[in-house]
């Protein structure tokens, strides 16, 4: 302390802002890799994010300086089930940044974005095996309202199965 009663020794709170540049997307790679281990490297994330931007994808991050600590990838969509809604593709907080309420902050900010965009819903999917994530989502006021079914499509275009 320097004796100044106005000085604050608390660490600076992370700032929420979108990752827009290539450099910012590269900085998001280690965080996104915790959620999406199939990403091969920074260039893979960059290429996918740039393609997905054509579908409205944005990546909101909690930043401490130039270091990303948590991410929320999302897009605004519309369908006959929900009307206009905000879909959360990705929500991840680094292992060492958990318990800082960054996931809750990101979800609150996404709710604001959804509200300002005239959305009636915020929607996300999670694996049935993700019990900790589900508990977090329930605490944030999200409810289970559907089960999603999917089937892998083979490279040759034929669907395996019955």
Phi, psi and omega in degrees: 000147181258008180086351179283118183295344180269353180288148183236117183271358178292146177295148180297135180288138178302146181259136176269125174200158182286145171276115185246322186268166175301317181299318179293320178295320175300319180294337180277345186304310182300327179288310182297328180296332177296328179267323186239075184295347179288346176293131186277321182194182182302321181295323177299312178299314181301312182296317179295315181298320179293320176296316183291335176302330176296342177254013176091008182294135175228153181237108178269135183229151169264118186250137166244099189066235179260009182259125176280134180249334183204151184224149171222107174269135185207169174206151175271133182222174174214137173210179183282342180283308187253349191074220177277130183212162174256122179258128178266109178285318189219136172216116184211141174238135180302150181307317183279358179249004179293160182073012173258004179068024181290322177298317178295319178297316179298315179297319177299317180294321177295324176298320178296315178301315180299315180298313181295334179271003178077024179279147176263348185214153164244127188232140172211160176247151172215153180295146177300333180278355184271069183297321180294319177297318180298317178300318177299313182297319176300317179297333179273003176092005176277144182240150175283121182232357181199164169240131180264136175252147176209162176218135178291145177254125180293157180300329180279004178088353179268136179276123176289158177125196187299000000 
